[in-house]
Amino acid sequence: DAKTTQPPSMDCAEGRAANLPCNHSTISGNEYVYWYRQIHSQGPQYIIHGLKNNETNEMASLIITEDRKSSTLILPHAPLRDTAVYYCIVRVVAGTASKLTFGTGTRLQVTL
Amino acid sequence: NAGVTQTPKFRVLKTGQSMTLLCAQDMNHEYMYWYRQDPGMGLRLIHYSVGEGTTAKGEVPDGYNVSRLKKQNFLLGLESAAPSQTSVYFCASNLLPTDTQYFGPGTRLTVL
């Protein structure tokens, strides 16, 4: 299983872009990079995922390097409510179920 | 749609007592999962199910049993609770193994 490495915490000013890095140097060619977040001990919430191309949705953008060994989640104009723990996950398929292996994530604090 | 719901939200048990946590989803999802999250850590997979009547072990299955008698419900049982099982338990589901997992709000369990 590919492991991920994230900084334990980051700060971001409200309204500015938050760039959250993730290293996954042992990722396999058929493994996707997923991002989830967890706000104040609620259930994790899906943000975005990608294989090798950059992706964007209404919540965020995902930039994956050409060698796929790292990625960056970009939260544009982060509001205070984006304060959460952000998990970078490489999806592992075991049998016919897709297991998500969570690390400790990055605690993002959006401040005034 | 209610999505993924969990019952109960909170519970306190004494060592040796038993209980069952209920997860229900109304999205007609085939796959369901039980995770636990200890303080300051990421989620760890306990058991999962790839369809009605089937279950499989995850990363930390010891001390837990599960059943999937109905497609919409996934039950997690503790036969003899131990203090080490004090945790927050999350249920998740998805339609296909490659899909996003949708999480419930969690059950906070304390074993004294």
Interface residues (C-beta under 8 A of the other chain):
Chain A: S41 Q42 G43 P44 Q45 Y46 H49 Y87 R91 V93 G95 T96 A97 S98 K99 L100 T101 F102 G103 T104 G105
Chain B: V4 Y31 Y33 Y35 G40 M41 G42 L43 R44 L45 Y48 V50 A56 G58 E59 V88 F90 A92 N94 P97 T98 D99 T100 Q101 Y102 F103 G104 P105 G106
